[in-house]
Structure formats: structure tokens, C-alpha cells
Amino acid sequence: MKTGLFSESLLRDAGAFKIRTDAFDRAANHEQRINTSGCDLQGHNHITMGKVRGSWSSMDRTPDERRQILRTFMQERGLKAAGWARQAGVSANSIYNFLNDQGADSLRPETYAALAKVVGEPVWKLSGDEPEAMSPTALWVVGYVEAGSFRDAVEWDRSRWYAIDVPVQPRFRKNAKALEVRGPSMNLDYPPGSVVIWVDMLDARPPRDRDHVIVYAHSLDGEIEATVKELRVVEGKQWLWPHSNHPDHQAPLNVEAPGDHVSWIEIKGLVIGDYRQRHI
């Protein structure tokens, strides 16, 4: 990766983090802001990810209450145990045995997690174990991504990394990554210098209309460049849209026909939040 510079003053500034809850459950206009401090050292992998802090609350639910919560969840969404279990790769019998009080007082945590992932809902909506308020997760910002034309995703020399503390959903804490944004094509959402928090699509779910995504362009000569955009799905076709007041960044890009010596476009990651420095 190439190396680059960033402002040392960023380390001293207060900031705010905005969670893209619509990336998970489409909760409208939901936003959280938090002052940040501290960091945790960790290894890195290409574009580096965060380290876990925080806890999960287990409420004192009776087995019958847990059964009713799961039944209600399934009824409201028209879910059938067999089909849901098949999509999640879990045993349908485990669901039947639990719901019918056949020797099981609860589902295993990994079963709840797999079922929740299929429907794109947090685990607590299935189990009834409501989460505590999210505590900060320390992430290293290790480079930048261009919000404009495709450019090399630049990772700085390790001595230039800086840390931010942000709330990240428990299921993404081990895999979340952070990149500084440069360029004007998404400046209505991410002014230059903002930090986007993202996870690989394989760790999240398939991309959906209006998601903000990290995109890789694979060129004919084997090079890979990256950008951040909003994904829109129109009549089954995927387009990458800018969010900008800059006159040079108003036109969308067709994912299936990118042109400009690009072999193919890969929607690499899902943006789950962004962090903005507050200069004080």
C-alpha cells in the first residue's frame, strides 16, 4: 500500500460518531453522538479492524417468556421454523424442541446469532435479552479512501495511525474497520477528514438499496482502487451515487458497466457509521 500524511492535530480534537442504523434495521432518523478518548493496540489486516470493548446484558427471562418472544417474532414476520433454519444453517429440530418445551429452555447463542443474521435483525429481538447501551470500541484509522474517482486505498505507515473510540454493534466489533475520507463526491454525508466505519459484506449481509458502501474497482491490468458511495438499485440494476454539492460529482456509475479500463466492480464493504472530528 502507499503511505500518506494526516494532520497530527486530529489526535487532540473532540469528535462525534454517527451510527448508520439503517444499515442494520432501517430505523429511521436514529442517530447517536459520543465524545471519544483512549485506544487499544491491535494487529492489522489490510485495512485494519477494531478491538472489542463492552458487554451484553442478559435479562432474567423465564423459558416460557423466551418461547413467546420467539413465537411472536416469527408470527410478525411470517417465518417458518424449517425454512428459517435451513437458511441459517441450523437444526430445525432445535427450534421445534425449544418452542414446544421438549427439553430445551433456550436456544444456543450461536443458533440465535445465525437466525438473526438471516433476517438482518439484532439477536436481542429474538432472545429477549435486551442489550446495554453500547460502550466504545477502539479502532485504528490506518489510511484513507477517496470519495470521488477511484483511487488507491492508501494505508499509512504505522507511525501515522490514530485511534478513535466509537460505539459498534457487538456482532461487528471484531471486524469493524476505519478509514479517513478524502475527496468531495460524498461531502454532503462525509466532509473531507471524516472517518467511515465499515465491515466486509461477508461479515454483514448482501448490499441493499441506499446502503453506503466501500467499493473496489478491479482494473484490466490487475490493480485495485477504492471509493465510498451510496448504492441505489433501480429496476434491478445497481448504481453508485455521489452525495455532493460539487459540480464534478453528480452522475451515478453503473456497477455492471463501469468503463474507464475497469474490469469489474466489487461492493466490498458496508458503512455502519462515521466519525467527525470537532475542532475546539
C-alpha positions, 0 to 999 in steps of 0.5 A, a space after each residue: 500500500 502507499 503511505 500518506 500524511 494526516 494532520 497530527 492535530 486530529 489526535 487532540 480534537 473532540 469528535 462525534 460518531 454517527 451510527 448508520 442504523 439503517 444499515 442494520 434495521 432501517 430505523 429511521 432518523 436514529 442517530 447517536 453522538 459520543 465524545 471519544 478518548 483512549 485506544 487499544 493496540 491491535 494487529 492489522 489486516 489490510 485495512 485494519 479492524 477494531 478491538 472489542 470493548 463492552 458487554 451484553 446484558 442478559 435479562 432474567 427471562 423465564 423459558 416460557 417468556 423466551 418461547 413467546 418472544 420467539 413465537 411472536 417474532 416469527 408470527 410478525 414476520 411470517 417465518 417458518 421454523 424449517 425454512 428459517 433454519 435451513 437458511 441459517 444453517 441450523 437444526 430445525 429440530 432445535 427450534 421445534 424442541 425449544 418452542 414446544 418445551 421438549 427439553 430445551 429452555 433456550 436456544 444456543 447463542 450461536 443458533 440465535 446469532 445465525 437466525 438473526 443474521 438471516 433476517 438482518 435483525 439484532 439477536 436481542 429481538 429474538 432472545 429477549 435479552 435486551 442489550 446495554 447501551 453500547 460502550 466504545 470500541 477502539 479502532 485504528 484509522 490506518 489510511 484513507 479512501 477517496 470519495 470521488 474517482 477511484 483511487 488507491 486505498 492508501 494505508 499509512 505507515 504505522 507511525 501515522 495511525 490514530 485511534 478513535 473510540 466509537 460505539 459498534 454493534 457487538 456482532 461487528 466489533 471484531 471486524 469493524 474497520 476505519 478509514 479517513 475520507 478524502 475527496 468531495 463526491 460524498 461531502 454532503 454525508 462525509 466532509 473531507 477528514 471524516 472517518 467511515 466505519 465499515 465491515 466486509 459484506 461477508 461479515 454483514 449481509 448482501 448490499 441493499 438499496 441506499 446502503 453506503 458502501 466501500 467499493 473496489 474497482 478491479 482494473 484490466 491490468 490487475 490493480 485495485 482502487 477504492 471509493 465510498 458511495 451510496 448504492 441505489 438499485 433501480 429496476 434491478 440494476 445497481 448504481 453508485 451515487 455521489 452525495 455532493 454539492 460539487 459540480 464534478 460529482 453528480 452522475 451515478 456509475 453503473 456497477 455492471 458497466 463501469 468503463 474507464 479500463 475497469 474490469 469489474 466492480 466489487 461492493 466490498 464493504 458496508 458503512 455502519 457509521 462515521 466519525 467527525 472530528 470537532 475542532 475546539 
